[in-house]
Amino acid sequence: MTTIDAGAEFDRQTNNLIELGYPGMGGLTPERFQTLAAPLRDVAAQAGNTAYEPGTGRIPFVLVVTREVVPIERMMPRTALRGKAKPGFVDPSFEPGSLERFAAIEETGLTDQPVYLLSDIERGEEFCGAVPRDAMDTITARNRTPLTIEEGIAVITRFPEALVKNKCFSLGGSRSGDRRATA
């Protein structure tokens, strides 16, 4: 287990997004992007020193940028498995523009903020092989929510070690009105 200073971790995540070009992809200057994120720093810093368990997929918080700022298709190539150079990609079975149909489900309770802080994240590997609806019922019963596409991308962008072979995770917080869930 690793202990991190929450304020310093927030700054690391913000700077990482700037270095990856998120502001430019969203038509923002780095300063404007920092202005959007700045109010969230105090929320993150209130956590003080926080335990982080990289191998288990437990993450104290992550700064999430929504598709209203940067399109999903532009975020994915900024991801990579830990120690690998090959960038992440959108599955070619999704025709261009089809990911926009996958919107956050009501149960996520998301605000309309373009950048937000997601806290107390779990990879959810206990649900490997579970029927999605059963997993969702369990998650909801625990007063938790499934990850959206943007949240999943945020996790693997800032914490690539959370994505481990045979321990991938679904993003059931984004749905297109059918039974499919992205992963």
ROTIRO-912596 format. One record per residue: x, y, z of N, C-alpha, C in turn; residue in one letter. Coordinates in steps of 0.02 Angstrom, whole numbers. Layout:
BEGIN
X:Y:Z:X:Y:Z:X:Y:Z:A
...
END
This chain:
BEGIN
42:-59:0:0:0:0:45:62:0:M
24:111:-38:60:174:-45:18:229:-16:T
49:275:19:14:334:45:34:394:3:T
-16:431:-20:-3:490:-61:-33:552:-29:I
-2:609:-42:-29:673:-21:-81:693:-74:D
-143:700:-53:-198:711:-100:-189:775:-141:A
-166:829:-111:-156:891:-148:-103:883:-202:G
-48:851:-184:6:839:-232:-18:791:-287:A
-58:742:-269:-84:695:-319:-131:731:-367:E
-173:776:-342:-217:815:-386:-175:855:-435:F
-123:888:-410:-79:927:-454:-47:882:-507:D
-25:822:-488:6:775:-535:-43:758:-590:R
-105:743:-571:-155:725:-621:-170:783:-668:Q
-177:843:-640:-191:902:-682:-134:913:-731:T
-73:911:-706:-14:921:-749:-8:867:-802:N
-25:805:-783:-24:749:-831:-72:762:-889:N
-132:786:-873:-181:801:-926:-157:857:-971:L
-125:907:-942:-98:962:-982:-43:936:-1028:I
2:895:-1001:57:866:-1041:31:822:-1097:E
-25:788:-1085:-54:745:-1136:-93:784:-1189:L
-100:849:-1180:-132:890:-1230:-207:897:-1224:G
-235:878:-1167:-307:884:-1158:-334:954:-1169:Y
-302:1006:-1141:-329:1073:-1154:-334:1089:-1228:P
-281:1077:-1265:-282:1092:-1337:-334:1051:-1375:G
-342:987:-1355:-393:946:-1389:-463:972:-1376:M
-471:1007:-1320:-536:1036:-1303:-543:1109:-1321:G
-494:1136:-1358:-497:1206:-1378:-485:1254:-1321:G
-449:1232:-1269:-436:1273:-1211:-361:1287:-1205:L
-344:1340:-1172:-275:1352:-1154:-261:1311:-1091:T
-198:1296:-1077:-182:1262:-1014:-207:1301:-953:P
-204:1367:-956:-226:1409:-901:-302:1403:-890:E
-340:1402:-944:-413:1394:-939:-430:1325:-911:R
-393:1275:-933:-404:1207:-908:-390:1205:-832:F
-336:1236:-811:-320:1238:-739:-374:1275:-700:Q
-403:1326:-730:-457:1364:-698:-518:1319:-688:T
-533:1277:-738:-589:1230:-732:-578:1180:-675:L
-516:1156:-671:-500:1104:-622:-488:1131:-551:A
-465:1192:-546:-442:1221:-482:-490:1212:-423:A
-556:1223:-431:-600:1216:-373:-601:1144:-344:P
-583:1096:-385:-583:1027:-363:-522:1009:-320:L
-470:1050:-325:-410:1036:-286:-425:1036:-212:R
-464:1084:-188:-481:1087:-117:-519:1025:-95:D
-564:1002:-137:-602:941:-121:-554:882:-115:V
-508:875:-163:-459:821:-161:-414:828:-100:A
-390:888:-87:-342:899:-33:-371:883:36:A
-437:888:42:-469:872:107:-458:799:127:Q
-441:757:78:-428:687:93:-361:679:130:A
-318:731:128:-254:727:162:-210:674:132:G
-177:635:175:-137:579:152:-184:520:142:N
-183:492:83:-232:441:64:-196:377:43:T
-225:321:63:-197:256:44:-216:240:-27:A
-168:213:-63:-178:194:-133:-149:124:-141:Y
-189:79:-169:-168:10:-178:-166:-7:-252:E
-110:9:-286:-108:1:-359:-123:-69:-384:P
-98:-120:-351:-108:-188:-374:-180:-213:-369:G
-219:-182:-325:-287:-205:-315:-338:-166:-356:T
-315:-112:-388:-361:-71:-427:-401:-22:-385:G
-382:-12:-322:-416:38:-279:-379:104:-286:R
-417:156:-303:-388:222:-316:-428:272:-275:I
-393:317:-239:-430:364:-196:-472:415:-235:P
-445:441:-290:-484:488:-331:-450:496:-398:F
-489:519:-446:-462:534:-512:-500:594:-540:V
-462:636:-575:-490:694:-609:-518:671:-676:L
-582:683:-687:-616:659:-748:-632:718:-794:V
-615:710:-857:-631:759:-908:-686:729:-951:V
-741:765:-960:-797:738:-998:-788:746:-1073:T
-829:710:-1110:-827:714:-1183:-848:783:-1209:R
-880:823:-1166:-897:891:-1187:-834:933:-1195:E
-781:914:-1161:-717:949:-1167:-673:916:-1220:V
-665:850:-1215:-622:812:-1261:-661:751:-1284:V
-669:741:-1350:-704:681:-1374:-669:616:-1353:P
-708:566:-1339:-682:501:-1316:-630:474:-1364:I
-643:479:-1428:-597:452:-1478:-529:486:-1475:E
-526:546:-1448:-462:582:-1442:-429:567:-1375:R
-468:546:-1325:-439:528:-1260:-403:460:-1263:M
-434:412:-1296:-408:343:-1294:-336:336:-1317:M
-314:369:-1371:-244:362:-1391:-194:391:-1340:P
-219:426:-1289:-175:452:-1236:-166:402:-1180:R
-196:342:-1187:-189:290:-1137:-139:238:-1162:T
-112:199:-1117:-67:143:-1134:-62:98:-1073:A
-50:35:-1084:-37:-10:-1029:29:10:-996:L
34:-1:-932:96:17:-896:156:-18:-928:R
206:22:-943:268:-5:-971:264:-20:-1046:G
208:-4:-1077:200:-17:-1149:197:49:-1187:K
217:48:-1249:216:108:-1291:155:112:-1335:A
124:55:-1350:67:54:-1395:8:90:-1363:K
-21:139:-1398:-76:178:-1369:-141:139:-1367:P
-185:161:-1322:-252:132:-1319:-291:150:-1382:G
-346:115:-1394:-385:127:-1454:-458:112:-1441:F
-501:137:-1483:-572:122:-1482:-582:61:-1526:V
-617:11:-1500:-629:-51:-1537:-656:-34:-1606:D
-625:-63:-1659:-647:-47:-1727:-719:-69:-1743:P
-749:-110:-1700:-819:-129:-1712:-866:-70:-1699:S
-841:-19:-1665:-881:42:-1655:-868:88:-1714:F
-920:99:-1754:-912:144:-1811:-901:215:-1785:E
-867:258:-1824:-854:326:-1802:-917:361:-1777:P
-911:393:-1720:-968:430:-1691:-1015:389:-1650:G
-1007:323:-1649:-1056:281:-1613:-1048:285:-1537:S
-990:303:-1513:-981:307:-1440:-1022:363:-1409:L
-1040:413:-1449:-1081:467:-1422:-1149:441:-1398:E
-1172:385:-1426:-1236:357:-1404:-1231:327:-1334:R
-1171:312:-1311:-1161:285:-1244:-1158:343:-1195:F
-1213:357:-1163:-1218:413:-1116:-1220:386:-1044:A
-1203:429:-997:-1205:410:-927:-1277:392:-907:A
-1284:336:-872:-1350:316:-849:-1371:359:-790:I
-1435:364:-778:-1461:406:-725:-1433:389:-656:E
-1421:324:-644:-1396:302:-579:-1328:332:-560:E
-1290:356:-609:-1225:384:-593:-1231:451:-558:T
-1287:486:-568:-1299:550:-534:-1249:604:-553:G
-1222:600:-613:-1171:648:-634:-1199:718:-641:L
-1156:766:-625:-1175:836:-635:-1157:855:-707:T
-1171:916:-726:-1155:937:-794:-1088:974:-797:D
-1045:962:-748:-979:994:-746:-934:963:-799:Q
-895:1003:-835:-851:976:-887:-791:938:-860:P
-772:953:-798:-717:919:-764:-742:906:-693:V
-733:845:-668:-755:830:-599:-708:780:-567:Y
-717:771:-502:-676:726:-463:-717:664:-445:L
-690:606:-460:-722:543:-442:-680:513:-387:L
-712:491:-333:-673:465:-276:-691:393:-259:S
-646:362:-224:-654:293:-198:-671:244:-254:D
-625:236:-300:-635:195:-360:-610:124:-347:I
-649:76:-370:-629:5:-368:-634:-22:-439:E
-588:-66:-456:-588:-97:-522:-649:-143:-529:R
-670:-175:-476:-729:-218:-478:-717:-287:-505:G
-657:-313:-497:-642:-379:-526:-683:-435:-496:E
-715:-422:-439:-759:-474:-411:-817:-490:-458:E
-829:-445:-506:-885:-455:-553:-864:-487:-618:F
-801:-510:-623:-780:-545:-684:-825:-605:-696:C
-853:-609:-755:-897:-664:-773:-969:-656:-749:G
-983:-602:-712:-1051:-592:-687:-1096:-564:-741:A
-1159:-579:-737:-1208:-550:-782:-1211:-475:-766:V
-1205:-431:-816:-1203:-359:-802:-1259:-333:-757:P
-1320:-356:-768:-1376:-332:-727:-1367:-352:-654:R
-1342:-413:-642:-1330:-436:-573:-1275:-394:-540:D
-1222:-379:-578:-1168:-338:-553:-1195:-269:-535:A
-1235:-242:-579:-1264:-175:-568:-1307:-174:-505:M
-1347:-226:-495:-1389:-230:-435:-1346:-229:-371:D
-1291:-267:-372:-1246:-269:-314:-1212:-202:-303:T
-1189:-172:-356:-1155:-106:-352:-1204:-54:-323:I
-1264:-54:-349:-1315:-6:-325:-1332:-18:-252:T
-1337:-82:-232:-1353:-98:-163:-1299:-73:-115:A
-1239:-65:-140:-1183:-39:-99:-1178:37:-102:R
-1228:69:-132:-1228:142:-140:-1168:167:-179:N
-1150:128:-230:-1095:146:-274:-1123:151:-345:R
-1082:173:-391:-1104:177:-461:-1052:145:-506:T
-1074:119:-563:-1025:92:-610:-989:149:-646:P
-930:135:-671:-891:186:-707:-922:202:-774:L
-917:265:-794:-936:287:-861:-875:278:-906:T
-885:288:-971:-828:285:-1017:-775:335:-998:I
-794:397:-986:-745:448:-969:-708:431:-905:E
-743:403:-856:-712:385:-792:-661:328:-802:E
-680:279:-843:-633:224:-857:-571:249:-892:G
-579:293:-939:-521:322:-974:-479:362:-925:I
-511:400:-881:-474:439:-831:-432:393:-787:A
-461:338:-765:-425:291:-722:-363:264:-757:V
-371:239:-818:-313:209:-851:-263:260:-878:I
-285:322:-888:-239:374:-908:-194:394:-850:T
-223:405:-792:-185:427:-734:-155:370:-693:R
-185:310:-697:-162:252:-660:-159:191:-705:F
-113:190:-754:-111:134:-801:-100:67:-768:P
-71:66:-709:-61:2:-674:-126:-29:-650:E
-181:8:-653:-247:-19:-634:-274:-66:-687:A
-248:-61:-748:-271:-105:-803:-220:-162:-808:L
-242:-220:-787:-200:-279:-783:-230:-334:-827:V
-187:-372:-860:-211:-427:-901:-256:-472:-859:K
-313:-490:-889:-364:-532:-858:-400:-499:-799:N
-390:-434:-790:-425:-397:-738:-450:-332:-767:K
-478:-336:-827:-506:-277:-859:-572:-260:-824:C
-602:-205:-842:-664:-186:-809:-713:-157:-860:F
-777:-168:-846:-830:-142:-888:-847:-71:-867:S
-877:-34:-913:-895:35:-900:-971:42:-906:L
-1005:5:-862:-1077:0:-863:-1114:64:-846:G
-1078:116:-825:-1109:180:-811:-1127:219:-874:G
-1104:194:-931:-1122:224:-996:-1158:172:-1037:S
-1218:188:-1059:-1257:140:-1099:-1287:175:-1159:R
-1303:135:-1210:-1331:163:-1271:-1405:144:-1280:S
-1436:119:-1227:-1507:100:-1232:-1515:27:-1249:G
-1462:-8:-1262:-1467:-80:-1274:-1429:-117:-1219:D
-1414:-179:-1229:-1382:-220:-1178:-1306:-212:-1175:R
-1277:-178:-1224:-1205:-174:-1226:-1177:-127:-1172:R
-1118:-146:-1148:-1080:-104:-1102:-1009:-103:-1129:A
-978:-45:-1130:-909:-40:-1153:-862:-66:-1099:T
-801:-81:-1119:-751:-105:-1070:-684:-74:-1086:A
END
